[in-house]
């Protein structure tokens, strides 16, 4: 490989790294690949792009499944930390576990609300209010209303005439 080819290859790698650093989807793929044992960042990126394509096409099943899994995980954490709170040796530890439990419960509730919002379209009830009581008057003759100071001038002129 020549020096020019090495330089071009290095530039290509640097561009790819810069794209991964600034692209949220690519950054997520890199993070997920670092968490998993032997996962390829490119394979994870392809999987995320496939899920995004489904969502863009209107298929929200994968997102709904993720929310359900998140709710189940957070509920399990809630119960685990509540149990640890009851077994904690000191009041400070009991408080710490209880706080963690209720944070998990709060996140589970928010995930359930998000799922509910996705499944149920918002209900909008709009009513037209008719404030007229009795017969309505229709005025077909358009009258140009003068500006307020012109009204005052007209009143003053009418007052002078009388």
C-alpha positions as CSV (number, residue, x, y, z in Angstrom):
1,X,0.0,0.0,0.0
2,X,1.4,3.3,-1.0
3,X,1.7,6.4,1.2
4,X,-1.1,8.1,-0.7
5,X,-3.4,5.0,-0.3
6,X,-2.6,4.9,3.4
7,X,-3.4,8.6,3.7
8,X,-6.7,8.2,1.9
9,X,-7.7,5.2,4.0
10,X,-6.8,7.1,7.2
11,X,-9.0,10.0,6.0
12,X,-11.8,7.6,5.3
13,X,-11.6,6.1,8.8
14,X,-11.5,9.6,10.3
15,X,-14.6,10.6,8.3
16,X,-16.4,7.5,9.5
17,X,-15.4,8.2,13.1
18,X,-16.6,11.8,12.8
19,X,-19.9,10.7,11.4
20,X,-20.3,8.1,14.2
21,X,-19.5,10.8,16.8
22,X,-22.0,13.3,15.4
23,X,-24.7,11.0,14.2
24,X,-27.0,10.0,17.1
25,X,-28.0,6.6,15.5
26,X,-24.4,5.7,14.8
27,X,-23.3,6.8,18.3
28,X,-26.1,4.6,19.8
29,X,-24.9,1.7,17.7
30,X,-21.3,2.1,19.0
31,X,-22.5,2.3,22.6
32,X,-24.7,-0.7,22.2
33,X,-21.9,-2.7,20.6
34,X,-19.6,-1.8,23.5
35,X,-22.2,-3.1,26.0
36,X,-22.8,-6.4,24.1
37,X,-20.3,-9.2,24.0
38,X,-18.8,-9.2,20.5
39,X,-21.5,-7.2,18.8
40,X,-20.5,-5.4,15.7
41,X,-21.3,-1.7,15.6
42,X,-22.2,-2.0,11.9
43,X,-24.6,-4.9,12.6
44,X,-26.2,-2.9,15.4
45,X,-26.4,0.2,13.2
46,X,-28.2,-1.9,10.5
47,X,-30.7,-3.2,13.1
48,X,-31.4,0.3,14.3
49,X,-31.9,1.6,10.8
50,X,-34.3,-1.3,10.1
51,X,-36.3,-0.5,13.1
52,X,-36.3,3.2,12.2
53,X,-37.5,2.3,8.7
54,X,-40.5,0.4,10.2
55,X,-41.4,3.3,12.4
56,X,-41.1,5.7,9.5
57,X,-43.5,3.5,7.6
58,X,-46.0,3.7,10.5
59,X,-45.3,0.3,12.0
60,X,-44.9,1.0,15.7
61,X,-44.9,-2.6,16.9
62,X,-41.2,-2.6,17.8
63,X,-41.4,0.6,19.7
64,X,-44.5,-0.7,21.6
65,X,-42.6,-3.9,22.4
66,X,-39.6,-1.9,23.7
67,X,-41.9,0.1,25.9
68,X,-43.6,-3.0,27.3
69,X,-40.1,-4.5,28.0
70,X,-39.0,-1.3,29.6
71,X,-42.1,-1.2,31.8
72,X,-41.6,-4.8,32.9
73,X,-37.9,-4.2,33.7
74,X,-38.6,-1.1,35.7
75,X,-41.4,-2.9,37.6
76,X,-38.9,-5.7,38.4
77,X,-36.4,-3.1,39.7
78,X,-39.1,-1.4,41.8
79,X,-40.0,-4.7,43.5
80,X,-36.3,-5.6,44.0
81,X,-35.4,-2.3,45.6
82,X,-38.4,-2.3,47.8
83,X,-37.5,-5.8,49.1
84,X,-33.9,-4.6,49.6
85,X,-35.2,-1.5,51.4
86,X,-37.1,-3.7,53.9
87,X,-33.9,-5.8,54.5
88,X,-31.5,-2.9,54.7
89,X,-29.4,-2.7,58.0
90,X,-29.8,1.0,58.5
91,X,-32.4,3.7,58.0
92,X,-30.1,5.5,55.6
93,X,-29.8,2.4,53.4
94,X,-33.6,1.8,53.6
95,X,-34.2,5.4,52.4
96,X,-31.7,5.0,49.5
97,X,-33.3,1.8,48.3
98,X,-36.8,3.2,48.6
99,X,-35.8,6.3,46.6
100,X,-34.3,4.1,43.9
101,X,-37.5,2.0,43.9
102,X,-39.8,5.0,43.5
103,X,-37.6,6.4,40.7
104,X,-38.0,3.2,38.8
105,X,-41.8,3.2,39.5
106,X,-42.0,6.8,38.2
107,X,-40.1,5.8,35.0
108,X,-42.4,2.8,34.6
109,X,-45.4,5.1,34.8
110,X,-44.0,7.5,32.3
111,X,-43.3,4.6,29.9
112,X,-46.9,3.4,30.4
113,X,-48.2,6.9,29.6
114,X,-46.1,7.0,26.5
115,X,-47.4,3.6,25.4
116,X,-51.0,4.7,26.1
117,X,-50.5,7.9,24.1
118,X,-49.3,5.9,21.2
119,X,-52.2,3.4,21.3
120,X,-55.0,5.9,21.9
121,X,-55.4,8.9,19.8
122,X,-56.1,12.1,21.7
123,X,-59.8,12.9,22.1
124,X,-60.7,16.4,21.0
125,X,-64.3,17.6,21.7
126,X,-65.1,20.9,20.1
127,X,-68.5,22.6,20.3
128,X,-69.6,25.6,18.4
129,X,-71.3,28.1,20.7
130,X,-74.2,30.1,19.3
131,X,-74.5,33.1,21.5
132,X,-77.5,34.6,19.7
133,X,-80.7,34.2,21.5
134,X,-83.8,34.7,19.5
135,X,-83.9,35.6,15.8
136,X,-80.7,36.6,14.2
137,X,-80.4,39.8,12.2
138,X,-78.6,39.8,8.9
139,X,-77.2,43.1,7.7
140,X,-76.5,43.0,3.9
141,X,-75.5,46.6,3.7
142,X,-71.9,47.0,4.5
143,X,-71.1,50.2,6.3
144,X,-67.6,51.4,6.5
145,X,-66.7,52.2,10.1
146,X,-64.4,55.2,10.4
147,X,-61.4,55.2,12.7
148,X,-62.1,56.2,16.3
149,X,-60.9,59.7,15.9
150,X,-63.1,60.2,12.8
151,X,-66.1,59.1,14.9
152,X,-65.2,61.7,17.5
153,X,-64.9,64.4,14.8
154,X,-68.3,63.4,13.4
155,X,-69.9,63.6,16.9
156,X,-68.4,67.0,17.4
157,X,-69.7,68.2,14.0
158,X,-73.1,66.9,14.9
159,X,-73.0,68.6,18.3
160,X,-72.1,71.9,16.6
161,X,-75.1,71.7,14.3
162,X,-77.5,71.4,17.1
